Amino acid sequence: MTVYPFIIHLGKFTITGYGIMLMAAFLVAGWVFAHELKRVGRDPSIAWDCVVFAVIGGLLGGKVYYTLLTRDMSALFSRGGLVWYGGFIGGVLAVMGYLWWKKVPIRAMGDLVAPALAIGYAVGRIGCFLVGDDYGLPSTVPWAVAFPQGSPPTTARVLELEFGITLPPGTPPDQVLTVHPTQLYEVFITLAVFLLLWRMRRHRFGHGWLLGVYLVLMGMERLFVEIFRAKDDRFLGPFTLAQALSMAMIAIGVALVLKTRSTPKAAPAAEQPRAA
């Protein structure tokens, strides 16, 4: 299967599949978060305020992370170079700052936003597939995909030079190779995570439990998918930097689950039905 970038040209403006799906990811996540806020009797507008802060913090965090990773200051002003972990950290910090300012209980909000984060991530990864970014290692599995105009293209030369992948001797440098569509792997796995979190959102444990489950599941998801990713940041032997961050994410999630599982879920005013 061969996939070419999804691009729409409107005069001087260019709209990519990634941009469209990134916008859709924030909108879908915001809608799910607003639904959960309404369910527990809170103002749904909090969700859309959080979306604004998440967009700003996510874009800045993703850019700064990529710049530090590549040590290329020009990446701050380029269209590409958005890394999920940097965006996640930046978005979380921005939203936590907003919630602290509004005096909203952060752990309780964490439980409500967890399903939204999972579905938003799944939608965003579709955008990566549409532009041929964040793909996997060369493969001949039946569902392998070639990105001849990807970011970057899946040619033998690019895979060797940019990702340090060893190919069979005699492989033509300009040959377009098929690779694992790791973007779609993440879409399917995170959709399953979303469905699981959605079923468990009325849990009986303390506030923060579902957020902890989210951190564990998403950390495990990224830890697994990185095995198939074409990466140039394997600074820890066979492990990538993203896998190291995933293990930290899992550890934080496990600690949060253990801390809240023995605490009965309270029923503060924040979760009481609103008066008619």
C-alpha positions in Angstrom: 0.0 0.0 0.0 1.3 3.5 -0.9 0.1 6.6 0.8 0.7 10.2 -0.3 0.4 13.2 1.9 -3.2 14.6 2.2 -2.8 18.3 1.3 -5.3 21.0 0.4 -4.1 24.1 -1.4 -6.2 27.2 -1.0 -4.4 30.0 -2.8 -1.4 30.8 -0.7 -2.5 28.7 2.2 -1.8 25.0 2.6 -3.9 22.8 4.8 -2.4 19.3 5.7 -4.2 16.2 6.9 -2.1 16.5 10.1 -3.5 20.0 10.7 -7.0 19.0 10.1 -6.8 16.0 12.4 -4.9 17.9 15.1 -7.8 20.4 15.2 -10.3 17.5 15.2 -8.4 15.9 18.1 -8.7 18.9 20.3 -12.4 19.3 19.4 -13.3 15.7 20.0 -11.3 15.7 23.3 -13.0 18.9 24.3 -16.5 17.5 23.6 -15.9 14.3 25.6 -14.4 16.4 28.5 -17.4 18.7 28.4 -19.8 15.8 28.4 -18.1 14.4 31.6 -18.2 17.8 33.3 -21.9 18.1 32.6 -22.5 14.6 33.9 -21.0 15.5 37.3 -22.7 18.8 37.5 -19.9 21.1 36.6 -19.8 23.9 34.0 -18.9 22.4 30.6 -17.3 25.6 29.5 -14.3 24.6 31.7 -13.5 22.0 29.0 -13.2 24.6 26.2 -11.1 26.8 28.4 -8.8 23.8 29.0 -8.7 23.1 25.3 -7.4 26.6 24.6 -4.7 26.3 27.3 -3.9 22.7 26.1 -3.4 24.0 22.5 -1.1 26.8 23.5 0.9 24.7 26.0 1.0 21.7 23.7 2.3 23.5 20.8 5.0 25.3 22.9 5.9 22.1 24.7 6.1 20.0 21.5 8.3 22.7 19.9 10.7 23.1 22.8 11.0 19.3 23.3 11.9 18.8 19.6 14.3 21.8 19.6 16.2 20.4 22.7 16.2 16.9 21.1 17.6 18.1 17.8 19.6 21.0 19.1 18.3 23.0 16.2 16.9 26.4 17.2 15.4 27.0 13.8 12.9 24.1 14.6 11.1 26.6 16.9 9.9 28.5 13.8 9.3 25.6 11.4 5.9 24.0 10.7 7.0 20.6 11.7 8.8 19.3 14.7 6.0 18.6 17.1 6.8 15.8 19.6 3.9 14.2 21.5 5.6 13.9 24.9 6.7 17.5 24.8 3.2 18.5 23.8 1.7 16.4 26.5 3.9 17.9 29.2 3.4 21.4 28.0 -0.3 20.9 27.7 -0.6 19.3 31.1 1.3 22.2 32.8 -0.8 24.8 31.0 -4.1 23.2 31.9 -3.0 22.5 35.5 -2.0 26.2 35.8 -5.5 27.2 34.6 -7.3 24.8 37.0 -5.2 26.0 39.9 -6.0 29.6 39.0 -9.7 28.7 38.8 -9.4 26.8 42.1 -10.8 23.6 40.5 -9.8 20.2 42.0 -7.1 18.9 39.7 -7.3 15.2 40.6 -11.0 15.1 40.1 -10.6 16.8 36.8 -8.0 14.3 35.9 -10.5 11.5 36.1 -13.0 13.3 33.9 -10.4 14.3 31.3 -8.7 10.8 31.0 -11.1 9.4 28.4 -10.9 12.6 26.4 -7.1 12.5 26.3 -7.2 8.9 24.9 -9.7 9.6 22.1 -7.9 12.9 21.3 -4.6 11.1 20.9 -6.2 8.5 18.6 -7.6 11.1 16.3 -4.4 13.1 16.2 -2.4 10.0 15.2 -4.6 9.7 12.1 -3.1 13.0 11.0 0.4 11.6 11.3 -0.6 8.8 9.0 -2.1 11.2 6.5 1.2 13.1 6.1 3.6 10.1 6.4 5.1 11.0 9.7 6.1 8.9 12.8 6.1 5.6 10.8 7.8 2.4 11.7 10.7 0.2 10.7 10.9 -1.4 7.2 8.6 -4.4 7.0 7.0 -6.8 4.5 3.9 -7.6 6.6 0.7 -7.6 4.5 -0.4 -4.2 5.9 3.0 -2.5 5.5 2.8 1.0 3.9 5.1 3.0 1.7 5.4 6.8 2.1 7.2 8.0 -1.0 6.6 11.7 -0.1 6.4 11.2 3.7 8.0 13.4 6.4 10.6 12.1 5.6 10.1 9.7 2.6 10.6 6.0 3.3 13.5 5.6 0.9 16.5 3.4 1.7 18.8 6.4 1.8 16.6 8.3 4.3 16.0 5.3 6.5 19.8 4.6 6.7 21.0 8.2 7.1 18.2 9.6 9.4 17.4 6.5 11.4 20.5 4.4 11.3 18.6 1.4 9.9 20.8 -1.3 8.4 19.4 -2.6 5.1 20.4 -5.6 3.0 23.5 -4.9 0.9 22.8 -3.7 -2.6 19.5 -2.0 -1.7 19.1 1.0 -4.2 19.3 4.3 -2.2 16.2 5.7 -3.9 14.1 2.6 -3.5 10.9 3.3 -1.6 10.4 0.7 1.2 7.3 -0.3 3.0 7.2 0.2 6.8 5.1 -0.6 9.8 2.2 1.9 9.9 2.8 2.5 13.6 0.5 5.6 13.5 -2.4 3.2 12.8 -1.2 0.8 15.5 -1.5 3.7 18.0 -4.9 4.7 16.6 -6.4 1.2 17.2 -4.7 0.7 20.6 -5.7 4.1 22.0 -9.2 3.6 20.8 -9.3 0.5 22.9 -7.9 2.4 25.8 -10.6 5.1 25.4 -13.4 2.5 25.4 -12.0 0.8 28.5 -11.6 4.2 30.3 -15.2 5.1 29.3 -16.5 1.9 30.8 -14.6 2.5 34.0 -15.3 6.2 34.4 -18.0 5.6 37.2 -15.4 3.9 39.3 -15.7 3.7 43.1 -12.1 4.7 44.0 -10.7 8.0 45.1 -10.2 10.9 42.7 -7.3 10.4 40.4 -7.6 6.7 40.1 -8.8 6.8 36.5 -6.1 9.2 35.6 -3.6 6.8 37.0 -5.1 4.0 34.9 -4.8 6.3 31.8 -1.1 7.0 32.5 -0.3 3.2 32.9 -2.2 2.2 29.8 -0.8 5.0 27.6 2.7 4.4 28.9 2.4 0.7 28.0 1.0 1.6 24.6 3.9 3.8 23.7 6.4 1.4 25.2 5.1 -1.3 22.9 4.7 0.7 19.7 8.3 2.2 20.0 9.6 -1.3 19.3 8.4 -1.0 15.7 9.1 2.7 15.3 11.9 4.2 13.0 13.7 6.3 15.6 17.0 8.1 15.9 16.9 8.7 19.7 17.9 5.3 21.0 20.2 6.8 23.6 19.7 4.0 26.1 20.9 1.0 24.1 17.9 -0.5 22.3 15.5 1.8 24.3 14.3 5.1 22.9 13.9 8.3 24.9 10.2 8.0 24.5 10.3 4.5 26.1 12.2 5.9 29.1 9.5 8.6 29.5 6.9 5.9 29.1 8.3 4.0 32.0 8.3 7.1 34.1 4.7 7.7 33.1 3.8 4.1 34.1 5.5 4.5 37.4 3.5 7.7 38.2 0.3 6.0 37.1 0.9 3.0 39.3 1.7 5.2 42.3 -1.6 7.2 41.7 -3.7 4.0 41.3 -2.2 2.5 44.5 -2.7 5.8 46.4 -6.4 6.1 45.5 -7.7 2.5 45.3 -8.0 2.3 49.1 -9.8 5.7 49.3 -13.5 5.5 48.7 -14.7 7.9 46.1 -16.0 11.0 47.8 -19.2 12.8 46.6 -18.2 16.5 46.9 -20.4 19.3 45.6 -18.4 19.1 42.4 -20.1 15.8 41.6 -23.6 16.5 42.9 -26.4 16.9 40.3 -27.2 20.5 39.7 -30.5 21.8 41.1 -33.4 22.0 38.7 
